């Protein structure tokens, strides 16, 4: 078993009756990494997280947390993880500090360290001053999420797994939680799932996209961008027809594909194009348009596909395809490097 | 073991702040107070050969049928419904510790309620010292025997409640299931003996089997000071089995 991974999952499968919630899911997470778990509803995110936290047994396959098998040694694994389940269930009629102390005792924090540990996590989650003695049932959603995260942080776990920590929060609260997650970077391994794609893109080092119970993509957003939406994308605002635009490019020998045409104001049209080229491609495009007939360029801006587009592309492509039988961006890169080295 | 005590403390604390506990306690004490008063009242004119304390404890099944479901239906079903059972199971605490703490919490409270009823004879003696039956109201030996029975049968009754609560996420279903099971155990045993009384020829082993399930018979024996190992085995083994099953159930579906 590889020990340099904080989480190591191999061929994890879980059936609910005859339906496979996840099938042959494999991935790993390095120490100190923040990884986002993305997927549509019912993709198997929560199932995977529940298996990792020891709540649910897998039908087959194996999972290790910090080198310890979840199936063989569940109690040891539970000492190493902090888990915040979906919807963050909390007892309504306890006070925040009482609840955290109770959880701390259950997580085997020694009696003399308990007060200090609870105080620490409350400080980190900004609960110490405002909500310390409040009854959980009376807290706002944002504070409840904080209590859930504080609970996950208690007992110095090596790995923190959070199932949709930002669901139902307003933008201010989301920002607060994001800062909190950022503050954990490097110290702890964090796995979080979310529907909110910009959220994942901002706070995670790496993304794992899961669809229909299979891992369909895994890597940094740049890698995924290259894999699923290769080439450079530009948004051009010009007074031109589609034909004249494409003719201008082909005259200059630029291979470009028109992705989308959006009618704009005053004869202007917005074109989204994809083209292959190096860092000078922008200049070349401007040149081509300046010299093209019937083209008046108003603006040209590089357009990086966001995670949403990558996600849609990945989940669409993944109908039956899995990451196992398909080379990833990294593999292709390495292959190319090897070829170059040979040459 | 350490987790068990942490969980038990938490469980007792939650019982103390839950309104359902107080409703159960008030109902129980009002009903039992009324029954005790009615027994004393009926004994004023007619001579009886059983002590009021023994007659009082004979109706133990009336409060058991509603107090046990009220005390236990929330324990696992409520936590499962809220999702807090899941968070509890992500800690190093074992499943057995979780179920045992739920059981112990409800059991302690159940026995506490019965101990409070010992105050009734005290109150009667305090207010009517002239009735010269003070010693008869609280005869130590029969009360001791009856309480031994209550604490023993309580193990089974509370285990039934915990098991009923562990198999569903609805407190209502848990409560109904617990009520039905308690009814079967308490009244069903009685009915078995009625059948055996009507059917003339029962073999010896069938008779002893029927006797084994006689909850009222056990109470009679205990209050007369007859301690048999068979009821001990019956209540403790069945209680243990149900708690074991409840542990397996929460293990299988958190």
Interface residues (C-beta under 8 A of the other chain):
Chain A: X53 X54 X55 X56 X75 X78 X79 X81 X83 X85 X87 X89 X90 X91 X92 X93 X102 X103 X105 X106 X107 X108 X151
Chain B: X2 X3 X6 X7 X10 X14 X17 X18 X82 X83 X84 X86 X87 X88 X89 X90 X91 X92 X93 X94 X254
